[in-house]
Amino acid sequence: MADACGAPDIRDIPGPDDLVRFAPGFGPRFVVTVDTEEEFDWAKPFDRFGHGLSHVPWLGKFQAFCENIGIAPIYLVDYPVACDARLADVLGPALMRGQAEIGIQLHPWVSPPHEEDINVHNSYAGNLPAALERSKFDGLKRTIEQAFGRVPRVYRAGRYGVGPHTARIIADGGIAVDTSIRAQFDYTDQGGPDFRGHPVHPWWIDRDAGLMELPLSTLYCGLLRRHGSWLYHALWRTPRLRGVLARLRLLERVPLTPEGVEVDAALRAIDAALADRLPVLVFSFHSPSLVPGHTPYVRDGEALDLLYAWWRTVFAHLRKRGIAPASLAEIIAAAQR
């Protein structure tokens, strides 16, 4: 469904003709995306000012780790982090060398203008009035451009909160790749979008405008994985049965992230992506996980060591399976419009 101005609704499920076809020999490839955001207590209500940025210098350690392996992460930066002068010091040289990329992540509750009430519904930027969503996006984009001297080409809505006007707003802002859709997840219980029916294969949101969706990768694994897209969600009333199926290796839903996902499951998901001929795998995690104590996934130093071990094992498996890293420019150039 298009918005009032005729722009596509980014939440629409694409048809077969909308799927991106890449140039021969391009895939399979992968990207690492980092939700580069402020530190806050995930268990407390949203707050415009009750956050920290102490982990920003530690982005340099992760960047060096990736560079040593030949991987250029994509940092999707939100407003408080973009305003921290240390970020340009930490990531600026890597951006200049082409060993990192910068993009936009919109957390509306911390992004000016502050005109909306702070609540769960409004934490999804796509639920805001179109003019306010646009103002927040435009202001964040300018802040990132001023910090790094370059125009970002990739966008992710914080909390995956796209709405009916998002496609028009980001296309007008020069975005070529949206990566907000978390396929096979549903956020409607909090007023967010429903992505249960969306594919993990990239698709054109607006082919004429050159706007592509690069969804976060979630794969079903197990003997029943071909039925996962309906069976997993049919069991929403019986989460215990979901757990039984996962333990028996019959059906498990595996997002490609080190946060809450065992490395063996991630390797099975990578193999499932290859079996499905997925052209691009999209990994993601939150930047505050790079310092213990800021997210539920990394509470202490041992957990941080495990996070880096997770990445080492995953990167080694990707190399073994012939899946190479890709830059945004390579993805855009290979997409046949």
Secondary structure, DSSP 8 states (H G I E B T S, - for coil): -B-TTS-B-TTS---GGGB-EE-TT--SEEEEEEEE--B--TTS---SS--B-TTGGGHHHHHHHHHHHT---EEEE-HHHHT-HHHHHHHHHHHHHTS-EEEEEE-GGGSS---S--STGGGSGGGS-HHHHHHHHHHHHHHHHHHHSS---EEEEGGG---TTHHHHHHHTT--EE---BTT-B-GGGT--B-TT--SS-EEEETTTTEEE--B-EEEESTTGGGHHHHHHHTTT-HHHHHHHHHTTS-EEEES-SSS--HHHHHHHHHHHHHTT-SEEEEEEEGGGGSTTSBTTB-SHHHHHHHHHHHHHHHHHHHHTT-EE--HHHHHHHEE-
